[in-house]
Amino acid sequence: MSVESAARLKTRPTSEPESQADGGARVSLHDVGDLVIMPGIVDTHVHVNEPGRTDWEGFATASAAAAAGGITTIVDMPLNSIPATTSRAALDRKREAARAARVNLEFWGGVVPGNAGDLDALADAGVRGFKCFLSPSGVDEFGHVGEADLRAALPILARRKLPLLVHAEWPSSLLPIDINADARAYDTWLASRPPRAEVDAIALLVSLCREFRAHIHIVHLAALEAIALLRAARAEGLPITSETCPHYLTFCAEDIPSGATLFKCAPPIRDSRHREALWRALEDGTIDLIATDHSPCPVTLKADGDFVRAWGGIASLELSLSAVWSAASSRGVGLERVAQWLCAAPARLAGLDARTGRIEEGMDADLLVWDPDADVQVDPSRLHQRHKCTPYGGRTLRGRAVETYVRGRLVYRDGER
């Protein structure tokens, strides 16, 4: 297959020899043989953590990992950086820090208690939407909101036609951890975040979505019990969407060893019944998209196997396509559906679908060349993320990014670091 089929896409100038194809833009052409060309991945759930916690990740390392995984656009989450992106001034600081990124960058603003007056300014400055937590976020500078805060924010977001992304676990439905419980046992963590917390949160959000008609997007859905609520809301015509993550589609609680805190996240990875239900909901269209929720940290914060003290977050930015394709292909799911979940639907959520997420004339030349048949064993030491810790280490995944182009500019080629 030749990249000539993408010649009418919008490109940036490159230093490579250029050719004219069918009267379109001048682009570099080369034959990639039997490899697959697909739209660059759009990851709408990435914690880059810069400024303030650059020692956790940072735009240079995150964007290098993104490019190596075929991701051409990331939308950065407003928390884990200091300051959090809850004001125009904080957004300006984050954009300044992001100048050296290799891929397209967009930003979510934050909704926290008391900042409703900042939301219009953030919207004017170009955030793609907003993110909030219904339960504690894990960092002091990004407080979680209650129903009153949502009622203050949703009319503004409805007027601005921007989505509210919600970490949907209701705090009163979370369970305290028994001080006598085994902190190294995964079940200790799992039991503290029951499916009921997701169900109760989503039930409230459906009600508010019905009242305000604002677009609400449920991030990292993990509980099968919540799927029926979303299916009914969609059937009602409510503007509510959802995502899940590669780790919920790959792993299951039964297989997580004692002390394996690299698997800790919130909501937690649940048992295989939930994993299979999430796949069915993706295939029937109830769940709209897949995003990584890349949430890295120094390995010391994984607390030497203590699930109670460990930071909850999974680092997988570079591995999302391979992880999803490994599981999808084993279920007979085709490349077209994978591209919809990883490219087109995330671009639509972030309001970027007029320029990226699919291959069409006039779109930006955000492209991935990859080998869907390659088997690759994950070597954490070779990952581009700042800290080489991931639960995928040692796992064999299917699919390998060969080249990544951002608006026609080569930003990654396999074998070149």
C-alpha positions as CSV (number, residue, x, y, z in Angstrom):
1,M,0.0,0.0,0.0
2,S,1.3,3.5,-0.9
3,V,1.0,6.7,1.1
4,E,0.0,8.3,-2.2
5,S,-3.6,7.7,-1.2
6,A,-3.1,10.3,1.5
7,A,-1.7,12.9,-0.8
8,R,-4.7,15.2,-0.6
9,L,-4.4,15.5,3.1
10,K,-3.1,18.7,4.7
11,T,0.6,18.5,5.4
12,R,3.5,20.5,6.7
13,P,6.6,20.9,4.7
14,T,9.3,18.2,5.2
15,S,12.9,18.0,4.4
16,E,12.4,14.8,2.4
17,P,12.0,14.7,-1.4
18,E,8.4,15.7,-2.4
19,S,6.1,14.7,-5.1
20,Q,2.9,16.1,-6.5
21,A,0.0,13.6,-6.6
22,D,-3.3,14.1,-8.3
23,G,-3.1,17.9,-8.0
24,G,-3.1,17.7,-4.2
25,A,-0.6,19.0,-1.7
26,R,3.1,18.3,-2.1
27,V,3.9,15.3,0.0
28,S,6.6,12.7,0.5
29,L,5.6,9.4,-1.1
30,H,7.0,6.0,-0.4
31,D,5.6,2.5,-0.7
32,V,4.9,0.7,2.7
33,G,4.1,-2.6,1.1
34,D,1.6,-4.7,3.0
35,L,1.6,-2.5,6.1
36,V,-1.6,-0.8,7.2
37,I,-2.1,3.0,7.0
38,M,-4.7,4.3,9.4
39,P,-5.6,7.6,10.9
40,G,-3.3,8.7,13.7
41,I,-4.7,7.8,17.1
42,V,-6.4,10.5,19.2
43,D,-6.0,9.9,22.9
44,T,-8.4,12.1,24.9
45,H,-7.3,10.9,28.4
46,V,-3.7,11.6,29.1
47,H,-2.1,12.9,32.3
48,V,1.1,14.6,31.3
49,N,1.7,16.2,34.7
50,E,3.7,19.1,33.6
51,P,4.4,21.7,35.0
52,G,4.7,20.8,38.6
53,R,5.1,17.1,38.5
54,T,7.4,16.8,35.5
55,D,9.4,14.2,37.4
56,W,6.3,12.0,37.0
57,E,6.1,12.4,33.2
58,G,6.3,15.7,31.1
59,F,5.5,16.8,27.6
60,A,8.8,15.6,26.0
61,T,8.6,12.1,27.3
62,A,4.8,11.8,26.9
63,S,4.8,13.0,23.4
64,A,7.7,10.7,22.5
65,A,5.7,7.8,23.9
66,A,2.6,8.9,22.0
67,A,4.4,9.1,18.7
68,A,6.0,5.6,19.3
69,G,2.5,4.2,19.8
70,G,1.0,5.8,16.7
71,I,-0.8,8.6,18.7
72,T,-0.8,11.9,16.8
73,T,-3.0,13.9,19.2
74,I,-3.3,13.9,22.9
75,V,-5.7,15.8,25.0
76,D,-4.1,16.6,28.4
77,M,-6.0,16.2,31.6
78,P,-6.2,19.3,33.9
79,L,-5.0,17.6,37.1
80,N,-1.6,16.2,38.4
81,S,0.1,19.3,37.1
82,I,0.7,22.2,39.4
83,P,-1.1,24.5,39.0
84,A,-4.1,22.4,37.9
85,T,-5.7,23.7,34.7
86,T,-8.7,25.4,36.4
87,S,-8.0,29.0,35.3
88,R,-6.8,30.8,32.2
89,A,-3.5,31.6,33.9
90,A,-2.8,28.0,34.6
91,L,-3.7,27.0,31.0
92,D,-1.2,29.6,29.8
93,R,1.5,28.0,32.0
94,K,0.8,24.6,30.7
95,R,0.9,25.7,27.0
96,E,4.3,27.3,27.6
97,A,5.6,24.0,29.1
98,A,4.3,22.1,26.1
99,R,6.2,23.8,23.4
100,A,8.6,21.0,22.7
101,A,5.9,18.3,22.2
102,R,6.2,16.0,19.1
103,V,2.5,15.5,18.6
104,N,-0.6,17.6,18.4
105,L,-1.7,18.8,21.9
106,E,-5.0,19.9,23.1
107,F,-6.2,20.5,26.7
108,W,-9.2,19.9,29.0
109,G,-10.1,22.5,31.6
110,G,-11.0,21.5,35.1
111,V,-14.2,21.9,37.1
112,V,-13.5,22.1,40.8
113,P,-15.4,23.6,43.7
114,G,-15.8,27.3,43.3
115,N,-14.4,27.8,39.8
116,A,-17.6,28.2,37.8
117,G,-16.5,31.8,37.2
118,D,-13.4,30.6,35.4
119,L,-15.1,28.3,32.9
120,D,-16.0,30.9,30.2
121,A,-12.4,32.2,30.2
122,L,-11.1,28.7,29.8
123,A,-13.5,28.0,27.0
124,D,-12.5,31.3,25.3
125,A,-8.9,30.2,25.5
126,G,-9.6,27.0,23.6
127,V,-10.0,24.1,26.0
128,R,-11.8,21.3,24.3
129,G,-14.1,20.7,27.3
130,F,-13.9,20.1,31.0
131,K,-13.1,17.3,33.5
132,C,-14.3,16.8,37.1
133,F,-14.1,14.2,39.8
134,L,-17.1,13.1,41.9
135,S,-14.7,11.3,44.4
136,P,-11.3,12.5,45.6
137,S,-8.8,12.8,42.8
138,G,-5.8,11.8,44.8
139,V,-4.1,15.3,44.6
140,D,-5.0,18.2,46.9
141,E,-5.0,20.9,44.2
142,F,-7.9,19.3,42.3
143,G,-10.9,18.9,44.6
144,H,-13.9,16.7,43.8
145,V,-17.3,18.2,43.1
146,G,-20.7,17.5,44.4
147,E,-24.2,18.0,42.9
148,A,-24.3,21.7,43.7
149,D,-21.0,22.3,41.8
150,L,-22.3,20.3,38.9
151,R,-25.5,22.4,38.8
152,A,-23.3,25.6,38.7
153,A,-21.1,24.3,35.9
154,L,-23.5,22.5,33.6
155,P,-25.5,25.5,32.3
156,I,-22.3,27.1,31.3
157,L,-21.0,24.1,29.5
158,A,-24.4,23.6,27.8
159,R,-24.3,27.2,26.6
160,R,-20.7,26.8,25.3
161,K,-21.5,23.4,23.8
162,L,-18.5,21.7,25.5
163,P,-18.5,18.3,27.1
164,L,-18.0,17.6,30.8
165,L,-15.8,14.5,31.4
166,V,-16.6,12.9,34.7
167,H,-14.7,10.5,36.9
168,A,-17.9,8.7,38.0
169,E,-17.5,7.1,41.4
170,W,-19.9,8.3,44.1
171,P,-17.9,8.9,47.3
172,S,-20.5,7.7,49.8
173,S,-20.6,4.4,47.9
174,L,-16.9,3.7,48.3
175,L,-16.0,1.5,51.2
176,P,-13.3,2.0,53.9
177,I,-10.4,-0.4,53.9
178,D,-10.2,-2.5,57.0
179,I,-7.0,-1.7,58.8
180,N,-6.5,-5.4,59.4
181,A,-6.8,-6.3,55.7
182,D,-3.8,-7.6,53.7
183,A,-2.5,-4.5,52.0
184,R,-0.7,-6.7,49.4
185,A,-3.9,-8.5,48.3
186,Y,-5.5,-7.1,45.2
187,D,-9.0,-8.0,46.6
188,T,-8.4,-5.4,49.4
189,W,-8.3,-2.6,46.9
190,L,-11.0,-4.1,44.7
191,A,-13.5,-4.4,47.5
192,S,-13.1,-0.7,48.5
193,R,-14.3,0.5,45.0
194,P,-17.5,-1.6,44.4
195,P,-19.5,-1.3,41.1
196,R,-22.2,0.4,43.1
197,A,-20.0,3.5,43.3
198,E,-20.0,3.8,39.5
199,V,-23.7,3.0,39.2
200,D,-24.7,5.6,41.8
201,A,-22.6,8.3,40.2
202,I,-23.8,7.6,36.7
203,A,-27.4,7.5,37.8
204,L,-27.0,11.1,39.1
205,L,-25.2,12.2,35.9
206,V,-28.0,10.8,33.7
207,S,-30.5,12.8,35.7
208,L,-28.5,16.0,35.4
209,C,-27.9,15.3,31.7
210,R,-31.7,15.1,31.2
211,E,-32.2,18.3,33.1
212,F,-29.5,20.5,31.5
213,R,-29.0,18.8,28.1
214,A,-25.3,19.3,28.5
215,H,-23.0,16.7,26.9
216,I,-21.7,14.5,29.7
217,H,-18.9,12.0,29.0
218,I,-18.2,9.1,31.5
219,V,-14.5,8.4,31.6
220,H,-12.9,5.0,32.2
221,L,-16.0,2.9,32.6
222,A,-15.2,-0.4,34.4
223,A,-18.5,-1.8,35.9
224,L,-20.9,-3.9,33.8
225,E,-23.8,-2.9,36.1
226,A,-23.5,0.7,34.8
227,I,-23.9,-0.3,31.1
228,A,-27.7,-0.6,31.3
229,L,-28.0,2.9,32.6
230,L,-25.9,4.3,29.7
231,R,-27.8,2.1,27.2
232,A,-31.1,3.5,28.4
233,A,-29.9,7.1,28.4
234,R,-28.7,6.7,24.9
235,A,-32.0,5.2,23.8
236,E,-33.7,8.3,25.4
237,G,-31.6,10.5,23.2
238,L,-29.6,12.1,26.0
239,P,-26.3,13.6,25.1
240,I,-24.2,11.2,27.2
241,T,-21.2,9.3,26.0
242,S,-18.6,7.0,27.6
243,E,-15.2,5.5,27.2
244,T,-13.3,2.5,28.6
245,C,-9.5,1.9,28.7
246,P,-7.2,-0.8,27.3
247,H,-6.4,-2.1,30.8
248,Y,-10.1,-2.9,31.5
249,L,-10.3,-4.6,28.1
250,T,-7.1,-6.7,28.7
251,F,-6.7,-7.6,32.3
252,C,-9.0,-9.1,34.9
253,A,-8.9,-9.2,38.7
254,E,-8.5,-13.0,38.9
255,D,-5.1,-12.7,37.2
256,I,-3.6,-9.9,39.3
257,P,-0.9,-11.3,41.6
258,S,-0.4,-10.2,45.2
259,G,1.6,-7.1,45.5
260,A,1.3,-6.2,41.8
261,T,0.5,-2.5,42.4
262,L,1.3,-1.6,38.8
263,F,-2.3,-2.8,38.2
264,K,-3.8,-0.3,40.7
265,C,-6.2,2.2,39.2
266,A,-9.6,3.7,39.9
267,P,-12.1,2.4,39.2
268,P,-10.3,-0.9,39.7
269,I,-9.8,-3.6,37.1
270,R,-12.7,-5.9,37.9
271,D,-13.2,-9.6,37.2
272,S,-13.5,-11.1,33.7
273,R,-17.4,-10.8,33.6
274,H,-16.9,-7.0,33.5
275,R,-14.2,-7.2,30.9
276,E,-16.4,-9.2,28.6
277,A,-19.4,-6.9,29.2
278,L,-17.3,-3.9,28.2
279,W,-16.3,-5.5,25.0
280,R,-20.0,-6.3,24.2
281,A,-20.9,-2.7,25.0
282,L,-18.2,-1.4,22.7
283,E,-19.4,-3.6,19.9
284,D,-23.0,-2.6,20.2
285,G,-22.2,1.1,20.4
286,T,-23.1,1.7,24.0
287,I,-19.5,2.7,24.8
288,D,-18.2,5.2,22.3
289,L,-14.4,5.1,22.5
290,I,-11.2,3.8,24.1
291,A,-8.7,6.1,25.8
292,T,-5.6,5.2,27.9
293,D,-6.0,7.2,31.1
294,H,-2.2,7.2,31.0
295,S,-1.4,8.1,34.6
296,P,2.3,7.6,35.3
297,C,4.3,8.1,38.4
298,P,7.8,7.3,39.8
299,V,8.1,3.6,40.6
300,T,8.6,4.5,44.3
301,L,5.0,5.7,44.5
302,K,3.8,2.2,43.7
303,A,4.7,1.6,47.3
304,D,6.6,-1.7,47.1
305,G,3.5,-3.8,46.6
306,D,1.1,-2.1,49.1
307,F,-2.2,-1.6,47.4
308,V,-3.5,0.7,50.1
309,R,-0.6,3.2,49.9
310,A,0.3,2.9,46.1
311,W,-0.5,5.6,43.6
312,G,-3.4,4.6,41.5
313,G,-2.6,4.9,37.8
314,I,-1.6,2.8,34.8
315,A,1.0,3.9,32.3
316,S,0.2,2.6,28.8
317,L,0.3,5.5,26.4
318,E,2.7,3.8,23.9
319,L,0.9,0.5,24.1
320,S,-2.8,1.3,23.5
321,L,-3.1,0.3,19.9
322,S,-1.3,-3.0,20.5
323,A,-3.2,-3.8,23.6
324,V,-6.6,-3.1,22.0
325,W,-5.7,-4.8,18.8
326,S,-4.5,-7.9,20.6
327,A,-7.8,-8.4,22.3
328,A,-10.0,-7.2,19.5
329,S,-8.4,-9.4,16.8
330,S,-8.8,-12.4,19.1
331,R,-12.5,-11.7,19.2
332,G,-12.8,-11.3,15.5
333,V,-13.2,-7.5,15.6
334,G,-11.9,-5.8,12.5
335,L,-9.5,-2.9,12.0
336,E,-12.3,-0.5,11.0
337,R,-13.9,-0.8,14.5
338,V,-10.6,-0.3,16.2
339,A,-10.0,2.8,14.2
340,Q,-13.4,4.1,15.1
341,W,-12.8,3.6,18.8
342,L,-9.3,5.0,18.9
343,C,-9.4,7.7,16.2
344,A,-12.7,8.9,14.9
345,A,-14.8,8.8,18.1
346,P,-12.2,10.5,20.4
347,A,-11.7,13.2,17.8
348,R,-15.4,13.8,17.8
349,L,-15.5,14.0,21.6
350,A,-12.8,16.7,21.6
351,G,-14.3,18.7,18.7
352,L,-11.4,17.8,16.5
353,D,-13.2,15.7,13.9
354,A,-13.1,18.4,11.2
355,R,-9.4,18.0,10.9
356,T,-8.2,14.6,12.4
357,G,-9.4,11.1,13.3
358,R,-10.0,9.8,9.8
359,I,-8.3,9.8,6.3
360,E,-10.2,12.1,3.9
361,E,-9.3,14.8,1.5
362,G,-8.7,18.1,3.3
363,M,-8.0,16.5,6.7
364,D,-4.7,16.9,8.4
365,A,-2.2,14.2,7.4
366,D,-2.1,12.6,10.9
367,L,-1.2,9.1,9.9
368,L,0.0,5.8,11.4
369,V,1.8,3.1,9.4
370,W,1.8,-0.2,11.3
371,D,2.1,-3.9,11.1
372,P,-1.0,-5.6,12.6
373,D,0.5,-9.0,12.4
374,A,3.7,-8.4,14.4
375,D,4.0,-10.0,17.8
376,V,6.0,-7.8,20.2
377,Q,7.0,-8.7,23.8
378,V,6.8,-5.5,25.9
379,D,10.2,-4.6,27.3
380,P,9.6,-1.7,29.7
381,S,13.2,-0.5,29.4
382,R,12.5,0.4,25.8
383,L,9.4,2.4,26.4
384,H,9.6,6.2,25.8
385,Q,7.6,7.2,28.9
386,R,9.7,8.8,31.7
387,H,9.3,5.9,34.2
388,K,9.6,2.4,32.8
389,C,6.9,0.8,34.8
390,T,3.7,-0.7,33.3
391,P,1.6,-3.8,34.0
392,Y,2.1,-4.8,30.4
393,G,5.8,-5.6,31.0
394,G,6.7,-9.0,29.6
395,R,3.3,-9.5,27.9
396,T,3.3,-10.3,24.2
397,L,1.0,-7.9,22.2
398,R,0.0,-7.9,18.6
399,G,0.7,-5.0,16.3
400,R,3.7,-2.6,16.0
401,A,3.8,1.1,15.0
402,V,6.3,1.5,12.1
403,E,5.9,5.2,11.3
404,T,3.9,8.1,12.7
405,Y,3.2,11.3,10.9
406,V,1.8,14.5,12.4
407,R,0.4,16.8,9.7
408,G,2.6,15.1,7.2
409,R,5.8,15.4,9.3
410,L,7.5,12.1,10.3
411,V,7.8,12.1,14.1
412,Y,8.6,8.4,14.7
413,R,10.1,5.6,12.8
414,D,10.6,2.2,14.4
415,G,14.2,1.5,15.4
416,E,15.0,5.2,15.7
417,R,15.0,6.6,19.2
